[in-house]
């Protein structure tokens, strides 16, 4: 088992703790394999009645290293692979999506503690869990359009099923939600203050059949969810599944909020935004989560080798000039034919499978 992942049992629960504090516990291929291995081992182990997913404490309690539940995936590796033959990137996606699917279909209760940064791959770890605990430290987002990727790890399924048009808004803008907002929108099932998490985990380990009661007992009143003041605007201005229509609506509105959202969209990859809109449109009608992951793998295997992802990672993560040169550069240049090519099913021999 990789040292980046701490796996064991405590009383009557399995414990999966992410352990890459300097990378905010971003997922690597071995970490995904480790999660899969643990889940399969515990599936038929009657001594394990539930599973807790969280992150390990930072060394020496360093607050700078305690900010993340999981910040996503190994983006530098993906970009490096995408610039070449893409083999390692596809292998990572294949393992990660199997992990996402295994969590989604797992027969035992899963509890995710989203204490800190929960983005990208971290969202894919948390949202399949039956119980999802947010705190005052939660920073939840799918920011992939800013690096030329797209919200994956099942986001086409989850975001398309959020209230109103909130999922489209989050997918396009990468807007960060706090813990109270996660609770209000249904992405979290409970809100606890961080100082109660250790007690919650201890009590769950002792009485795993009473998880809901434990979390209900320890829950704290959440602060007001600021995003709820804008749900009407989001539903109205992000009503279309066509990116050009959303731009036009925001340009016409001219409110301070709309101007800010339009400025945000203009920093994102037009290709990624159009991919995201189609992903959520398809995801809303996807028959099964397995079908969702199969489509996301096909899309991901292509997008990871396209210009915008490699350029986005360069601009945001490597050089950090935050000045990506997108190609295509504008929404109208991202043709329907290009999107169809990105979404075309893979040959059966190359397609994703859940096992």
N, C-alpha and C positions, 0 to 999 in steps of 0.2 A: 504494500500500500504506500503511495507517495506521501512524503512528509508534508506536502501541500494540502493534505486532507487528513484529518484525524477522525478515525472511525472506531467505535466501540459500543459497548452497552452499559447502561446504568439502571440498576433495578430492573424494571420491566420495559424499558424503551431502548431503541437503537439511537445512537447519537452520531450525526454527521456534522463535522465542524470544518469549515473552510479555513485554511491556514496559510494565506499569502498576504500578510498584513501590509507589506510595503507596496503591494499592487492592489490594495483594497479588495483582496481575495478574488481577483479576476480568475476566471476558470481557464485551466489548461486541459489538453486532451487527457493526460493521465488522471486529472481530478474527475472528469466526467466518467472515465472507466471505473474509477474507484467508487463513485456513487452507485453506478450500475451494479457493481459486484456486491456491495453491501446490501442494496435493496433485494437482490436475488437471494442472498444468503438468509436474510431475515424473513423472506416471504413465507417460508414454511416452518419457521422457528417459533414454536408456541410460546417460548419464553419472552419473545419480543412482541409486545402488543401494540406499539405505536412507534413512530420515528420523529425525532426532533432534528431540524436542519437549522444551523446557525453558524456563526463564525467564532473562531477561537479568540481568547483574549490576546491583546497585543503584548509583546514582550515588555516587561517592566511597567505595564500599564500606560505606555506612552500614548497620550491622547491623540497625537497626530496619526498614529497607526490604528486607532480604534474607530475610525470614521466610516468603515464600510462593512455592510453585510456581504455584498458582492457587486463589484463595479462593472461586470460584464464578462467578455471573453478576452482571449489573448490576441488583441487587435494587431500588434506589431507582427506576430507570427502570421496571421491571416493575410496581412498586406504583403509581407515578404513572399509568401507562397503564391498569392494571387498575381504578383509581378512575374512569377516564373510559370511553372506547370500547373499550379493550383492543387496538386495532389494532397499536400499536408492540410490545406484549408478545407478541402472536401472531406478528408478523414475526420477533422475536428468537428465539422458540422454534423457528420453522420453520427458520431458518438454523442455529441451534445443533444441532438434531436432525439436519439434513442433514450437518453436520460430524461428529457422532458416528457416523452411519451410514457416512460415507465412510471414516473411520478404521477402523471395524470391518471393512469389506470391502476395504481397501486391499491391493493385490497385493505391495507391497514391505515389507520389515521396518520396523517402527516401534519406536522406543525412547523411553520417557518417563522423565524423571528427576524423581521426586517428592520433591525436596529442599525441605522446608518444608510450609506449609499446603497441603493437597490436599483441597478440600472442594467438594461440589456439582458445579458445572461442571468443576472440576479433576479430579474423579473420572471424569467423562464423557470428558475428554481422555485420561486415562492408561489406563483399563481396556481400551479397544479395542486398545492397543498390544501387540505380541507380547512385548516386553521391558519390564518395569516395575521401575525401580530405586528402592528405598527407602533412606533414610539415617537417621542418629540425629536428624535434624531433621524427619522426616516427621510430620505430624499429619493423619490421614486420617479424614474423616467425611462423613456425609450428614445435616446437622442441620436439614433443611427442616421437620420437624413442629413445631419451635419457632417458626417464623414463619408457620405456617398454609399452607405449601406441601406438597410431598411429594417424596420422592427420585425424581428424574427422570433425564434424560440416559442412559437405558438401565439405571437401577438396578433396575427390575423384572426385567430379564434377569439382571444380574450378581449381585445380592444373593440372588435366589431360588436361585441355583446355588452359593452358598457352602456350607461344611460345616454340617451339622445345621440348627439354627434361628438361626444367627448372623446371617444376613441380616435376619430379622425383628427381631431384637434391635437391630441397628444402625439399621434404618429407623425404628423406633418411638422409641428413646431418643436418637438422634443421637450415640451414644458415640464418642469419639475414639480411634482406634488409633494407636500409634506404629509406627515402621518395622519393628521386630522382629515386632510383631503382624501387620502387613500381610504379611510374609513367611510367617509360620506359617499364616495363613489362606488363602494363595494369591492375595491381591490384588497382591502384589509377586512378581516372579520372582527378584530378586536384592537383596542387602543390601550396600551399600558405605558406607564412611565418607566424609563430605563432602569430605575432603581428597584423595580419589582420583577425584573426578568429572571434573576437567579432563583427567586422563590417560586416563580411560575414553573420553571424547568424542574426544580426539585419536586414539587408537588405532582407534576405530570408524570415524572418517573416513578413516583410512589403509587399513583392512582391513574393509570393511563386510560381507564374506561370513563374517567370523569374530566376529560380535557375541557369540554365546554364549560362545565361548572367552575373549574379552577380559573379559567381565563375570565369568565363573567365576574367571579368574585374579586379578582385582582384588577379588573379594568378601571380606568380613570375616565372622568368626563373629558372628552376631546375638546380642544379649542375650536372656535368657529372655523369652518372650512372656507377659505377665501375664494376658491374657484367657484363656489356655488352662486356667487353674485354675478357670474358671467355665463351661466349655462344657457340663458336665453339668447345671448349674443352668439355663443358657440353654435347652438342649434340652427340659428338663422344664417350666419355668415359662412359656416362650414357645411351647409346643407347638401351641396352638390358632391358627386363623386368625380367631377371633372375639375382638375386643378385650375384651369383658366377661369372657370366660373367662380371659384373661391377667391382668386385674385381680384376679379371684377367686383364681387360683393364687398370685399374689404376696401377697395379703392373708392367705391361709391359711398360707403358708410361714412368715412372720414371722422369717426369718433376717435378720441385719443387712444382707446383700447384697440380699435381696428387698425389704426396707423402703426401701432407697436407690433401687432401680429403680422402685418404685411411686411414690415421691415425685417422681422425674424425670418419669414418665409424666403425672402430674397437672399438670405445667407445660405440657404439649404440647397442641396443638389436637386435640380428639377427632375432628373431621372429618378432619383430615390423617392421623391414625393409622389410621382405618378405610379411607381411600383407599389408604394405604400397604400395608396387609395385603391388600387385594384386588388391588392392582397386583402384588405378589409372588406371590400365589396364581395369578393369570392368567399372569404372566411365566414361571413354572416350566414351563408347557405351551405357551408361545407358539411357533408353528412357525418363525418367522424373526425376526431382529433388526429387519427392516423392519416386520413386524407389531407388534413391541414399540413402536417409535418412533411408529407411527401411533396406537396407543392412548394413549401418553403425551401426544401432542400434543392429542388430543381432551380428555383429562383436564385438562391444563395450561391449555388455552384457556378452560376453565370456572372452574377453581379460582382462577386469577389475578384474576378479577373478583368473587370471593366475599368476604364480610366478613372471614373469618379471615386471609386473606393480607394484606389492607390493614391490618388491626388488628395482626397480628403484626409487620409491618415497622415500623409506628408505635412499638410497644412496645419492640422489640429494637434497631432501627437508627436511628430518627429521634429519638424522645423518650428512649429508653434507660431507661425506668422498669421494664422487664422485668415488667410487670404487664398482660399482654394480657387482654382480656375476650372469651373465645371464645363463638361462637354458631353452632351449638348448644354448650351449656356442658358437657354430660356425654356419655359414650359412648352411653347408652341413648336419648338424644335425637337421635342421628345415625341416622336411619332407613334401612332398606334401600332405600326408594324414593328417598331423596336420593342415596345412592351410585349407584343405577342411573341416575339423571339425569346425574350427573357422568361416568359411564363410557359413556353412550350414544354410538355412533359418530356422527361428523359427517356431514353431507351430503357427497356426493362432491366437490362444487365447493369445499368448505371444508377437506377432509381434507388431511393431510400427505402429501407425496410425496418420495421420495428424491432426485429430480433436478429 
